[in-house]
């Protein structure tokens, strides 16, 4: 292992000194040299074709219009601004390689916390830099723990030490830390801001705490140059009180921020919007969700009918967490809050009075959250997001009047900077902390492998071993893959190439969970009590004749092969990647009947529920993959509070459809409190569905 570790960037040991109240303190720590790590990346032949050296402007041409498109970091304006400042030498081209910084406090035991620091290569595609393989994030070190013996509220000594660590990194990294992916505490530290309780609590702009509810106002942006002026003015103050007053008006600590001296690393511009903490664990988890529980609780006391079982009746969906109740659970992760948000409106709308401001507020926030999370964002979608943000602010003002809810908190204000972040640093998945949070599990596992003494040295040693093992594994896998490719290329016959071509041309669907073959007559006998199969044989022949002009005699039973699963591939309207839906059609899936809903490619689109999946065999060489569906048509019924994106559909008659016309699956939720057979279309289930529904 000692020899293998040398193929990756190894840890070094160093120390930082800080003076507090005349006493010099020295802190030892382990770190990886970021410059050596960068050299390792840019000289790695397996990453050569993936490295992004220059910014780009992406234009989407669609339906006769052109709009700017933002996705990767290099599609934003920040990279362009820095690139324009690079010196020009014909024989020595310069380029900017941005870095992505993440750090957070994580609990490794009941009594201990660690602060890992990760760097990611902003010049690699998001799929690579956020992955765990080659080109992914690297552990740079752990922040030293500093305790202020005189005043725990005074963080000056702590920040000096933390910034000293970054100063050390900054001197090695000449590229620049252009993106910070941090939660509130860490964002305040890197910006030397005073925190949420300050008069000017935002680490990015100078907004007064009484205006944090204002999401559309213009407030002075913090810059390194302006904050240095404030710091120097405080240093030059004649008294401590005078210096404190200068700093207080800007919400700044009396700390020499090391980022000020690092080129292309303005901490106020690098600080970025975080969907996890600002939304899922912030506005939604700690504010709107809490208010919703309080209101529902008060309704219960007044005798309103129970809502506990409603969430439990939500149809299952792959990747969507299922909740038995919305009011009795205490969620601990942002994904749970986000999943609950996707389904909550149909469950609660009939519990509230007519035209409920809380229902409208949750709708406006949900639409904003879905657009903010897009992996590729156009200017048109950005403008739409800002409109939803305005509506959300207006609805919050109504809630403040009705329920006395105070919306002056920092995470409510955070979306005011989202437009800037997207246009300058690309889509929000470039700087979400969600990716880094997963690393905390690795930190905890490494901690448990130590003897709990001098843990930092042991944990960095463990990380070196893991990096070495991963490198060896990747090299072996790459060799095996190349060897297998050469073998297949040399032995592949004409017949096997023909079979591959046929498989590729079969379409965007694949049937699964095959059942025993039968005939149309036997099928009608088996399901004679089900309306969907009434006149199955006659209707199927009529559909085939209408669609294919097949010469079929009514009295001839058709052979069919039933299936209970359908795999549909479609191009996502979010980022144009190919996605897959798994559609179930089973009388017993994990002990419960499961008949999923679909979108059919008509103009306008048709929604339906799959009742039966099968292949119809006309002869030995002709067969058609089909589905028996129940159409879902728009209805005039509306809930007590028809929210802006509300769509209600009712069950209609049964039809046949070829599988090639199915676009993808959709999620329908029963309209609780209405007559049976009505459903809400859940347009929040994922980003593609949200866009397909015209949002």
C-alpha positions in Angstrom: 0.0 0.0 0.0 2.9 2.4 0.7 4.0 2.2 -2.9 0.4 2.5 -4.2 -0.3 5.6 -2.2 2.4 7.5 -4.1 0.3 7.3 -7.3 -2.1 9.8 -5.7 -1.7 13.0 -3.8 -0.6 12.3 -0.3 -1.2 14.2 2.9 1.3 16.5 4.5 1.6 17.8 8.0 1.9 21.5 8.9 0.8 24.0 11.5 -0.9 27.4 11.9 -0.3 30.0 14.5 -2.7 32.6 15.8 -2.4 35.1 18.6 -5.4 35.7 20.9 -5.2 38.2 23.8 -1.4 38.2 23.6 -1.1 34.4 23.7 0.2 32.6 20.6 -1.6 29.3 19.8 -0.3 26.8 17.4 -2.5 24.2 15.6 -1.2 21.2 13.8 -3.1 19.7 10.9 -2.8 17.4 7.9 -3.6 18.5 4.4 -3.3 17.6 0.7 -1.5 20.1 -1.5 -4.2 21.3 -3.9 -1.7 22.2 -6.5 -0.3 18.7 -6.6 -3.8 17.4 -6.8 -4.6 19.7 -9.8 -1.4 18.6 -11.6 -2.5 15.0 -11.1 -5.9 15.8 -12.7 -4.7 17.7 -15.7 -2.1 15.2 -16.5 -4.4 12.2 -16.2 -4.9 10.7 -19.7 -8.3 9.2 -18.7 -9.6 12.7 -18.0 -8.0 14.5 -20.9 -11.0 14.4 -23.1 -13.3 15.6 -20.3 -11.5 18.6 -19.0 -13.2 22.0 -19.8 -10.5 24.7 -20.4 -12.7 27.6 -21.6 -16.1 29.1 -21.0 -18.9 28.7 -23.5 -22.2 30.5 -24.3 -25.0 28.0 -25.0 -28.0 29.0 -27.0 -31.1 26.9 -27.2 -33.1 27.2 -30.5 -36.6 25.9 -30.0 -39.9 26.6 -31.6 -38.6 29.5 -33.5 -37.0 31.2 -30.5 -33.5 31.5 -29.1 -32.6 31.6 -25.5 -29.5 31.4 -23.3 -29.0 28.1 -21.7 -27.2 27.5 -18.3 -26.0 24.1 -17.1 -22.3 23.5 -16.3 -20.2 26.0 -14.5 -18.5 27.1 -17.7 -21.8 28.3 -19.2 -22.0 31.1 -16.6 -20.7 34.6 -16.7 -18.2 34.3 -13.9 -15.8 32.1 -15.9 -16.1 34.6 -18.8 -15.3 37.5 -16.6 -12.2 35.9 -15.2 -11.0 34.5 -18.5 -11.2 38.0 -20.0 -8.7 39.2 -17.3 -6.1 36.5 -18.3 -2.9 37.8 -20.0 -2.6 37.2 -23.7 0.5 35.6 -25.0 0.4 34.0 -28.5 2.8 31.1 -27.6 1.5 30.6 -24.1 -2.3 30.4 -23.8 -3.8 31.0 -20.3 -6.9 29.4 -19.0 -8.9 29.5 -15.8 -9.5 26.3 -13.9 -12.2 26.9 -11.2 -12.4 25.0 -8.0 -15.5 24.0 -6.0 -15.2 24.2 -2.2 -17.4 22.2 0.3 -17.0 21.9 4.0 -19.4 21.1 6.8 -19.6 20.0 10.4 -20.5 16.3 10.8 -21.1 14.2 13.9 -18.8 11.2 14.0 -19.8 10.1 17.5 -22.1 11.2 20.3 -19.5 13.6 21.6 -17.3 14.4 18.6 -17.6 16.4 15.4 -15.3 16.7 12.4 -15.1 19.4 9.7 -14.0 17.8 6.4 -12.9 20.1 3.6 -13.4 18.9 0.0 -12.3 20.4 -3.3 -13.9 19.5 -6.6 -12.6 20.3 -10.1 -15.1 22.8 -11.5 -13.4 22.3 -14.9 -14.7 18.7 -15.1 -18.3 17.9 -16.0 -20.8 17.7 -13.2 -21.3 13.9 -13.5 -17.5 13.4 -13.1 -16.7 15.9 -10.3 -19.7 14.9 -8.2 -18.9 11.2 -8.6 -16.8 9.0 -6.5 -14.4 7.8 -9.1 -11.5 9.4 -10.9 -11.9 13.1 -11.1 -14.3 13.3 -8.2 -13.9 15.4 -5.0 -10.8 15.0 -2.9 -10.4 15.4 0.9 -8.1 18.3 1.4 -8.1 18.1 5.2 -10.0 18.7 8.4 -10.5 22.2 9.9 -8.7 22.5 13.3 -11.0 22.8 16.3 -10.5 26.0 18.3 -12.2 26.9 21.6 -12.3 30.5 22.8 -11.7 30.2 26.5 -12.9 33.7 27.4 -16.0 34.3 25.3 -17.6 31.5 23.2 -19.6 34.1 21.3 -16.5 35.7 19.9 -15.4 33.7 16.9 -12.5 35.9 16.0 -9.8 33.4 17.0 -11.6 30.5 15.3 -11.9 32.4 12.1 -8.3 33.4 12.0 -7.3 29.8 12.2 -9.8 28.7 9.6 -8.8 31.4 7.2 -5.2 30.6 7.9 -5.8 27.2 6.5 -7.4 28.6 3.4 -4.6 31.1 3.0 -2.2 28.2 2.9 -4.3 26.5 0.2 -4.8 29.7 -1.7 -1.0 30.3 -2.0 -0.7 26.9 -3.7 -3.8 27.1 -5.9 -3.4 29.7 -8.6 -6.7 28.8 -10.3 -9.2 30.2 -7.9 -12.0 29.0 -5.7 -15.0 30.2 -7.8 -17.8 28.2 -6.1 -18.6 27.7 -2.5 -21.1 25.0 -1.6 -21.7 25.7 2.1 -24.4 25.8 4.7 -25.1 28.9 6.7 -22.5 28.5 9.5 -19.7 27.8 7.0 -20.8 30.5 4.6 -20.7 33.0 7.4 -17.2 31.8 8.3 -15.7 32.1 4.8 -17.2 35.6 4.4 -16.3 36.6 7.9 -19.9 37.7 8.4 -21.5 37.9 11.8 -24.3 35.4 11.3 -28.1 35.1 11.4 -28.6 37.3 14.4 -26.6 40.3 13.1 -28.3 43.5 11.8 -27.0 42.7 8.4 -27.1 38.9 8.4 -26.6 38.0 4.7 -23.1 36.9 3.9 -23.5 38.1 0.3 -25.3 41.5 0.5 -26.0 44.3 2.9 -29.7 43.7 3.6 -31.1 44.7 7.0 -32.6 41.9 9.1 -36.0 43.7 9.0 -36.1 43.3 5.1 -35.2 39.6 4.8 -38.8 38.9 3.7 -38.2 41.0 0.6 -37.2 38.7 -2.2 -37.4 41.1 -5.1 -35.6 44.2 -3.8 -32.1 45.4 -4.8 -29.5 45.5 -2.0 -25.8 46.4 -2.2 -23.7 43.4 -3.0 -20.7 42.6 -0.8 -17.3 42.6 -2.6 -13.8 41.9 -1.4 -12.8 45.4 -2.2 -15.6 47.0 -0.1 -15.2 44.7 2.8 -11.5 45.3 2.9 -12.2 49.0 3.2 -14.5 48.3 6.2 -11.9 46.1 7.8 -9.2 48.8 7.4 -11.6 51.5 8.8 -12.2 49.3 11.8 -8.5 48.7 12.3 -7.9 52.5 12.1 -10.6 53.3 14.6 -9.4 55.0 17.8 -11.6 53.0 20.2 -12.9 49.5 20.4 -16.5 50.9 20.5 -15.9 52.9 17.3 -14.5 49.9 15.5 -17.4 47.8 16.7 -19.9 50.3 15.3 -18.1 50.3 11.9 -18.2 46.5 11.7 -21.8 46.2 13.0 -23.1 48.4 10.2 -21.8 45.9 7.7 -22.3 42.7 9.6 -18.6 41.9 9.5 -16.1 40.4 11.9 -12.8 42.1 12.6 -10.9 39.3 10.7 -8.4 39.6 7.9 -10.1 37.3 5.4 -7.6 35.1 3.6 -9.8 34.8 0.5 -9.3 38.6 -0.1 -5.7 37.8 -1.1 -6.5 34.8 -3.3 -6.9 35.7 -7.0 -10.3 34.8 -8.6 -11.7 33.7 -5.2 -14.1 36.5 -4.0 -15.9 34.7 -1.2 -19.1 36.8 -1.6 -19.5 36.0 -5.2 -18.4 32.4 -4.7 -21.0 31.8 -2.0 -23.8 30.0 -3.7 -27.5 29.1 -3.3 -28.0 25.7 -1.6 -31.3 23.9 -2.4 -30.8 21.4 0.5 -30.4 23.9 3.4 -32.1 27.0 2.0 -35.2 25.1 0.7 -35.7 21.4 1.7 -34.3 21.8 5.2 -34.9 25.6 5.4 -38.0 27.3 4.1 -39.9 24.1 3.6 -38.6 22.0 6.5 -38.3 24.5 9.3 -41.0 27.0 8.4 -43.8 26.1 6.0 -43.9 22.5 7.2 -44.0 23.6 10.8 -46.7 26.1 10.1 -48.7 23.5 8.2 -48.5 21.1 11.1 -49.7 23.8 13.5 -52.7 24.7 11.4 -53.7 21.1 10.8 -53.3 20.4 14.5 -55.7 23.3 15.4 -58.2 21.9 12.8 -58.1 18.6 14.5 -59.0 20.2 17.8 -61.9 21.9 16.1 -63.3 18.6 15.0 -62.3 18.6 11.3 -62.1 15.1 9.8 -58.9 13.1 10.1 -56.1 13.6 7.6 -53.7 11.0 9.0 -54.6 8.2 6.6 -54.6 10.4 3.4 -50.9 10.4 2.8 -50.8 6.6 3.3 -53.1 6.3 0.2 -50.8 8.1 -2.2 -49.9 5.7 -5.0 -46.3 4.4 -5.0 -43.7 5.9 -7.3 -40.1 4.8 -7.8 -37.8 6.9 -5.7 -40.6 8.6 -3.8 -40.7 8.1 -0.1 -44.0 6.9 1.2 -45.5 8.5 4.3 -48.3 7.2 6.5 -48.9 10.6 8.0 -47.7 14.1 7.4 -48.1 15.5 10.9 -46.7 12.8 13.2 -43.4 12.3 11.5 -40.2 14.3 12.2 -38.1 14.2 9.1 -34.3 14.4 9.5 -33.2 14.7 5.8 -34.0 17.2 3.1 -35.1 14.5 0.6 -38.0 13.5 2.9 -39.2 17.1 3.0 -39.0 17.4 -0.7 -40.8 14.1 -1.3 -43.6 15.2 1.1 -43.8 18.5 -0.8 -44.5 16.7 -4.0 -47.7 15.1 -2.7 -49.0 17.3 0.1 -51.4 19.6 -1.8 -53.9 16.9 -3.0 -53.9 15.5 0.6 -54.7 18.7 2.4 -56.6 21.0 0.0 -60.1 19.8 1.1 -59.2 20.2 4.8 -58.8 24.0 4.4 -61.5 26.6 3.8 -62.2 28.1 0.4 -59.4 30.0 -1.3 -56.8 29.2 1.4 -53.7 31.4 1.4 -51.6 28.5 2.8 -52.6 26.3 -0.2 -51.7 29.1 -2.6 -48.4 29.7 -0.8 -47.3 26.1 -0.9 -48.2 25.9 -4.6 -46.1 29.0 -5.4 -43.2 27.7 -3.4 -43.4 24.3 -5.0 -43.3 25.7 -8.5 -40.3 27.9 -7.5 -38.5 24.9 -6.0 -39.0 22.7 -9.1 -37.7 25.4 -11.4 -34.8 26.2 -9.1 -33.7 22.5 -9.2 -33.5 22.2 -13.0 -30.2 20.8 -14.2 -30.4 23.0 -17.3 -32.0 26.4 -17.2 -33.0 28.7 -20.0 -33.6 32.4 -19.7 -37.3 31.9 -20.3 -37.4 29.4 -17.4 -35.4 31.9 -15.3 -38.0 34.6 -15.9 -40.8 32.1 -15.0 -38.9 31.2 -11.8 -38.7 34.9 -10.8 -42.5 35.3 -11.3 -43.1 32.3 -9.0 -40.8 33.9 -6.5 -42.9 37.1 -6.6 -46.0 35.1 -6.1 -44.4 33.2 -3.2 -43.4 36.5 -1.5 -47.0 37.8 -1.9 -48.5 34.6 -0.5 -46.1 34.8 2.5 -47.3 38.3 3.3 -50.9 36.9 3.4 -49.7 34.1 5.8 -48.0 36.7 8.0 -51.3 38.6 8.3 -53.5 35.4 8.9 -51.2 33.3 11.1 -48.6 35.8 12.4 -45.8 34.0 10.8 -42.5 36.0 10.6 -40.7 35.6 7.3 -37.7 37.7 8.3 -35.1 34.9 8.4 -31.9 34.5 6.2 -33.0 31.4 4.3 -36.1 33.2 3.2 -33.9 35.9 1.7 -31.5 33.5 0.0 -33.5 33.1 -3.3 -32.9 36.8 -3.9 -29.4 35.8 -5.1 -30.5 32.7 -7.1 -30.8 34.5 -10.5 -27.2 35.8 -10.1 -25.9 32.3 -9.2 -27.5 30.6 -12.2 -26.4 33.2 -14.7 -22.9 33.3 -13.3 -22.2 29.7 -12.1 -24.7 27.5 -14.0 -27.5 25.4 -12.7 -28.0 24.8 -8.9 -26.7 21.2 -9.1 -23.2 22.7 -9.6 -23.2 24.0 -6.0 -25.7 22.0 -4.0 -24.4 20.7 -0.7 -26.4 17.4 -1.1 -23.4 15.8 -2.9 -21.0 16.7 -0.1 -23.4 15.6 2.7 -22.9 12.0 1.5 -19.2 12.2 2.4 -20.0 12.6 6.1 -20.8 8.8 6.1 -17.3 8.1 4.9 -15.9 10.4 7.6 -17.8 8.6 10.3 -16.7 5.2 9.0 -13.1 6.3 9.0 -13.4 7.6 12.5 -14.8 4.3 13.7 -11.6 2.6 12.4 -9.3 4.6 14.6 -8.4 4.1 18.2 -10.0 7.5 19.0 -6.7 9.1 19.8 -5.0 11.5 17.4 -7.8 10.7 15.0 -6.9 13.2 12.2 -3.6 11.5 11.4 -5.3 8.1 11.3 -8.3 9.3 9.3 -6.1 10.9 6.6 -4.1 7.7 6.4 -7.3 5.7 5.9 -8.3 8.1 3.1 -5.0 7.6 1.4 -5.5 3.8 1.5 -9.0 4.1 0.1 -7.8 6.4 -2.8 -5.1 3.9 -3.6 -7.4 0.9 -3.6 -9.9 2.8 -5.8 -7.2 3.7 -8.3 -6.1 0.1 -8.5 -9.6 -1.1 -9.0 -10.3 1.5 -11.7 -7.2 0.6 -13.6 -8.0 -3.1 -13.5 -11.6 -2.5 -14.6 -10.4 -0.3 -17.5 -8.0 -2.9 -18.6 -10.6 -5.7 -18.4 -13.1 -3.6 -20.4 -10.6 -2.8 -23.1 -9.5 -6.5 -23.3 -13.2 -7.6 -23.5 -13.9 -5.1 -26.2 -11.0 -6.3 -28.3 -12.1 -9.9 -27.9 -15.7 -9.1 -28.9 -14.6 -7.1 -31.9 -12.5 -9.9 -33.2 -15.0 -12.7 -32.7 -18.3 -10.9 -33.5 -20.1 -12.6 -36.3 -22.4 -11.1 -38.9 -25.4 -12.7 -37.2 -24.6 -11.2 -33.8 -24.2 -7.8 -35.4 -27.6 -8.2 -37.0 -29.2 -9.2 -33.7 -27.8 -6.1 -32.0 -29.1 -3.9 -34.8 -32.6 -5.5 -34.4 -32.5 -5.0 -30.6 -31.6 -1.3 -31.0 -34.5 -0.8 -33.5 -37.2 -2.4 -31.4 -38.3 0.9 -29.9 -38.2 2.8 -26.6 -40.1 0.2 -24.6 -39.4 -3.3 -23.2 -41.8 -5.7 -21.5 -41.0 -7.6 -18.4 -42.5 -10.1 -15.9 -43.9 -12.4 -18.6 -46.9 -14.5 -17.7 -48.3 -17.8 -19.1 -49.7 -17.4 -22.6 -53.4 -17.5 -23.2 -56.1 -16.6 -25.7 -58.6 -13.7 -25.9 -61.5 -16.1 -25.1 -59.9 -17.6 -22.1 -59.0 -14.1 -20.8 -62.6 -12.9 -21.0 -63.6 -16.0 -19.1 -61.0 -15.4 -16.4 -61.9 -11.8 -15.9 -65.6 -11.9 -16.7 -66.4 -9.9 -13.6 -64.2 -7.0 -14.6 -65.7 -4.3 -16.9 -62.4 -3.6 -18.6 -62.4 -7.1 -20.2 -66.0 -7.0 -21.4 -66.0 -7.7 -25.2 -62.2 -7.8 -25.1 -61.9 -10.1 -28.2 -64.4 -8.1 -30.3 -62.9 -4.7 -29.4 -59.3 -5.9 -29.9 -60.1 -7.1 -33.4 -61.8 -3.9 -34.2 -58.8 -1.9 -33.1 -56.4 -4.1 -35.1 -58.5 -3.7 -38.2 -58.7 0.0 -37.8 -55.0 0.4 -37.1 -53.4 -2.3 -39.4 -56.2 -3.3 -41.8 -55.6 -6.9 -40.7 -57.9 -9.6 -42.2 -59.1 -11.2 -39.0 -62.2 -13.4 -38.5 -64.2 -12.6 -35.4 -64.6 -16.2 -34.3 -60.8 -16.9 -34.3 -59.3 -16.6 -30.8 -56.1 -14.6 -30.7 -53.1 -15.8 -28.9 -51.7 -13.3 -26.3 -48.8 -13.2 -23.9 -49.6 -11.2 -20.7 -46.9 -9.1 -18.9 -46.9 -7.2 -15.6 -44.1 -4.7 -16.1 -43.2 -2.2 -18.8 -39.9 -0.3 -19.2 -40.2 3.0 -21.1 -37.3 5.1 -22.2 -37.8 8.8 -23.0 -35.9 12.0 -23.5 -36.1 14.3 -20.5 -37.3 17.8 -21.2 -35.1 18.9 -18.3 -31.7 18.2 -19.8 -32.4 16.0 -22.8 -30.8 12.9 -21.2 -32.5 9.5 -21.7 -34.5 8.4 -18.7 -36.4 5.3 -17.8 -39.8 4.7 -16.1 -40.8 1.3 -14.7 -44.5 0.9 -15.1 -46.3 -1.8 -13.1 -49.6 -3.5 -14.1 -50.1 -6.2 -11.5 -53.0 -7.5 -9.4 -50.5 -8.1 -6.6 -47.3 -6.1 -6.4 -45.8 -6.5 -2.9 -49.2 -7.6 -1.7 -51.1 -4.7 -3.2 -52.8 -4.1 -6.6 -50.7 -1.8 -8.8 -51.9 -0.2 -12.0 -49.8 2.7 -13.0 -50.8 5.7 -15.2 -49.2 6.8 -18.5 -49.0 9.6 -21.0 -50.0 8.8 -24.6 -48.5 10.7 -27.5 -51.6 12.5 -28.9 -52.3 16.1 -29.6 -53.0 17.2 -26.9 -51.5 14.5 -24.8 -53.8 11.8 -23.3 -53.6 10.5 -19.8 -54.6 6.9 -19.0 -54.3 4.0 -16.5 -52.8 0.7 -17.8 -55.2 -2.2 -17.0 -53.5 -5.0 -19.0 -50.2 -5.4 -20.8 -49.8 -8.0 -23.5 -48.3 -9.1 -26.8 -50.9 -10.0 -29.4 -49.7 -12.8 -31.8 -51.4 -12.7 -35.2 -49.2 -15.4 -36.7 -45.8 -16.8 -36.3 -44.1 -13.7 -37.7 -46.4 -10.9 -36.7 -47.1 -9.6 -33.2 -47.9 -6.3 -31.6 -47.0 -5.1 -28.1 -50.2 -3.5 -26.7 -52.0 -2.3 -23.6 -55.6 -2.1 -22.4 -56.0 1.3 -20.9 -58.7 3.3 -19.1 -58.7 6.9 -20.4 -58.5 9.8 -17.9 -60.2 13.0 -19.2 -60.3 16.5 -17.8 -63.2 17.2 -15.5 -65.0 20.3 -14.3 -64.8 19.4 -10.7 -62.5 21.6 -8.6 -61.3 21.5 -5.0 -62.0 24.1 -2.4 -58.8 26.0 -3.4 -57.9 25.3 -7.0 -54.2 26.1 -6.9 -52.6 27.6 -10.0 -51.2 24.3 -11.5 -54.2 22.1 -10.4 -55.4 19.6 -13.0 -58.2 17.1 -12.2 -59.0 14.1 -14.4 -61.9 11.6 -14.3 -62.1 7.9 -15.3 -63.6 7.3 -18.8 -64.0 4.3 -21.1 -61.5 1.6 -22.0 -59.4 1.6 -25.1 -56.4 -0.3 -26.7 -53.1 1.4 -27.4 -49.9 0.3 -29.0 -46.9 0.6 -26.6 -45.0 2.7 -29.1 -47.4 5.6 -28.4 -46.7 5.6 -24.7 -44.5 8.6 -23.8 -43.7 7.9 -20.1 -45.4 7.2 -16.8 -47.3 9.8 -14.8 -48.5 10.0 -11.2 -52.2 10.4 -10.4 -53.4 11.0 -6.8 -57.0 10.4 -5.8 -59.0 13.6 -5.3 -59.8 13.0 -1.6 -63.1 14.4 -0.5 -64.7 14.1 -4.0 -66.6 11.4 -5.7 -64.7 8.2 -6.6 -62.8 8.1 -9.9 -61.3 11.6 -9.8 -57.6 12.2 -9.7 -55.1 15.1 -9.5 -52.2 15.0 -11.9 -49.1 15.3 -9.9 -46.9 17.6 -11.9 -44.3 17.9 -9.1 -43.2 14.2 -9.3 -40.1 15.2 -11.3 -38.6 18.0 -13.4 -39.6 16.4 -16.7 -43.2 16.1 -15.7 -43.3 19.6 -14.3 -42.1 21.0 -17.7 -44.4 18.7 -19.8 -47.4 20.1 -17.9 -46.5 23.6 -19.2 -45.0 25.1 -16.0 
